[in-house]
Amino acid sequence: MNGLGGLNKSPDGVVVGVVQLQLPTVVTKEDLADQTEKICGMVRKAKEGMPTLDLVVFPEYALHGLSMDMNSEIMCRLEGPEVAAFKQACVDNDVWGCFSIMEYNPDGNPYNSGIIVDARGELQLYYRKMHPWTPVEPWEPGNIGIPVCDGPNGSRLGLIICHDGMFPEMARECAYKGANIMLRTAGYTAPIRHAWQISNQANAFSNLMYTVSVCMAGTDGTFNSMGEGMICDFDGTPIVVGNGAADEIITAEVRPMLADEARREWGVENNIYQFGHRGFVAVAGGAQDCPYTYMRDLADGQYRLPWEDEVKVKDGTSCGFPVPNRRYEG
């Protein structure tokens, strides 16, 4: 039960709205300004349509569209006018907001970044996408980890972006840092629909954490994004699933205290705890070693698949990008 999408809000509830934003075409600085205004208008629409709303979430590429254009003139900065407008929209409408920007990087390709702003217009979370959707996306891999922040009404928020959610380790990191609600913004198109649904559910269940996810919607004349806002309970059950309708706002109430309670009280399937305490019935405290070869190898910089030499796509040339000549600095 989620109070009819938030119309009947519980005292400990967090009402979330995800915006299946119409996929834009942004080429010029004027286009960027127009799309910024559109997003701010949708913040207002979301709050007016659901006055109990605590948090409004916009998809990846909401500001820039899916062109993969790296033109520095339309890249954003945290101190730029676009972010300032988003902050003011949150203040004006007394609501938290999650927004997507393509962020200027003086040292390489832009970052695909996400921010969470509180209802006072203060930046509470800033994240750079860790796993660009290669070989399609040209963005610099994120280098600031996976932060979490305190959110409205007892929530603790994590944010990952699109392809990040296909790696169970990303959701686990959010949960390990205490997130009881994980946001996932995306620009996915229809071929990813099934993987989108099952990964949103699995990320919730595996971590006893609400997942709040949304894609762009509609077409820009070339690409069709699928929309499909999706909010899952901490047991993996979908609370609400959207459609492909552009500019529709899907809402639900989630109750972080119930996720927190499950993490403390559950015995069976308390996977986030049991992962690091294997077999605690047999041995005191459970085994707390790291038996996973891939984790140890990754930490040592030695991650290598048995079929590594046979992998065919290892750069972006198939999608029109040049072979990179820089190594990752971290």
Secondary structure by P-SEA (a helix, b strand, c coil): ccccccccccccbbbbbbbcccbbbbccaaaaaaaaaaaaaaaaaaaaacccccbbbbccccccccccccccccccccccaaaaaaaaaaaaaccccccccbbbbcccccccbbbbbccccccccccccccccccccccccccccbbbbbcccbbbbbbbcccccccaaaaaaaaaacccbbbbbbbccccaaaaaaaaaaaaaaaccbbbbbbbbbccccccccccccccccccccccccccccccbbbbbbbbaaaaaaaaaccccccccccccccccccccccccccccaaaaaaaacccccccccccccccccccccccccccccc
